[in-house]
């Protein structure tokens, strides 16, 4: 019985490894396409972009002028990692928005971080002071967003990922 289970395990493991090798290039191509789409969504004036550091992209308009930055960030959420991209204006003063690239948050609650209603709150927020979230009331300051009811941890995670990633990047360029 042990030999049979071992043989089955080896065969199934080999099949999984083979399938992974077949589909991994497709997965990576889809991730690259999603990243490119996110950059142009966050920096609509951009006609092209270039990677200036790992996971940091500079949008360029038709005349070659810088129109803003897009930062790919990652951090812990309620159930797993959240990968997102945040756009920043060329003067580094305001956010142009966010795009959630990958998330495995709770269906029906935490997945609301992917809704336009939640993401639109980040448009035109000031980059300094750090973003804050409020619960059960409307934001009153230029750096506040309203947390999702029932998904405060996911909302807080998005805010933390953005605040930490942007603060670290801004320190390196100043």
N, C-alpha and C positions, 0 to 999 in steps of 0.2 A: 504494500500500500504506500509506503514511504517513497519507493522508487517511482511509482506511477505518479504521485503528486509532484515529485521533483521534476520529472520529465514534462508534465503538463505545465508546471510553473516556468520552466525554461522555454518551452515553445511559446507560451502566451507572452512572456517577457520579450522574446525575440520578435514576435509579431508587433507588439507595441513599439519597440524600438524602430522597426522598419517603417511603420505608419508615421511615427514622429518625424523621421527623416524625410518622408515624402511631403508632409503637410507643413513642416516648420518654415520653409521658404515662403509659402503662401501666407502664413500668419505674420511673418516679418514684413512682407510686402503690404499687407493690410494695415499694420501698425504704422508704417512709413506714410502710407496714403492718409490715414487718419491724422497724423501729426501735421502733414502739409495742409490739409483742409482746415485744421484748427488754427494754424498760423495765419492763414488768409482770412479766416472768420474773425480773429481777434484784431488783425491789422488790415482792415478792408482797403485802405489806400495803397497797400503794398502790391507791387507787381512781381516782386521777387524777394528772396530772403537769403541770408547766409548764416551759418552757424559760427558765432563768434567765440563761444566756449561750449563745453559739453552741456547739452540741453538748454542752451541760451541762443536765441535766434534774433537777428536784426532784420526788420522789414525795410525794404527799399522801394521807393516809388519809381515811376518811369524815367525820371531825370537822374536817378542815382542817389537821391537824398534819403536819409534815414527817416522813417515814419513811426518807429516804435520798436518795442522788444516783445518777444514771446518767450516765456520761461516754462519749461516742462518740469513739474515738481511731483514729488511722491511722498506719501506719509501714511501713517496708520489711521484707519477708520474704525467703525464699530466691529465689523466682521473680517476685515482684511485691509490690504493697502488700497489707497485711492491715488490714482495717477491723474493729474490734471495739468492744464496749461493756463497760464494767466498772461494777459496782455498788459503792457505798460506803455504809456505815451512816450514820445521821444524826449520830452523834457523831464521825464521820470516823476512827474507830479500826480498823475492819475492812472487808475486802472482802466483798461478798455473793455474788460470782461474776462470771463473764465469759460473753459470748455473742460468737461469731465471726459478724460480719455478712457479710463478703466475704473470700475468700481464693482464690488460684490456686497454692497450694503443690503440691509433687510428689504425685501420686496414690499412695496406699498408704503414704506416709511422712509428708510434711508435712501432709497432710490430716488426720492424727490429732489435730491441734490442735482439731479440731471435735468430737472424741469426748467423751462425758460423763465418761469416766475422767480425761481430761486437764483438762477445764474444772472438774470438781468439786474439784480440788486448790486452786483459788483461793478457795473458800468459806471464810470465817472466817479468812483470812490477815490478819495485822496490816498496816496501811498504812505503818507505820514500824517498823523500818528497811525500806529497799527490798527487794522480792522478789528472791530468788536462786534459781538452779536448780542441781540436783545431778545428776550422771550416774552410772548403775549402782549406786545405793544409795537407800535410803529417806530422805526428808526427816527431819531431826532437829530443826529449829528452826521457830518460828512464822511465819517469813517465807520458807520454802523450798518449792519444788515439784520434782518429779522430771521431768527432761527426757525427751522421747520418744527412745528408742533409734533411731538412724538418721535422726533429724530434729532434731538438736540446734540447727541454725540456726533452724528454725521456732520451736522452744521458746524459744530465746534472744531471738528477735525479739518474741514475744508479751510476754515479761518486760520487755524494753527499752521497748516501746511503752507498757505500763502504767506502769512506773516513771517514765519521762519525762513522760508526760501527767498523771499524778496529782501528781507533784512540782510541776510548773508550775502546775497548778490550785490546789493547796494554798497555794502562795506568794501567789497573787492574793487569796485569801479571808482570809488571816490578817493 
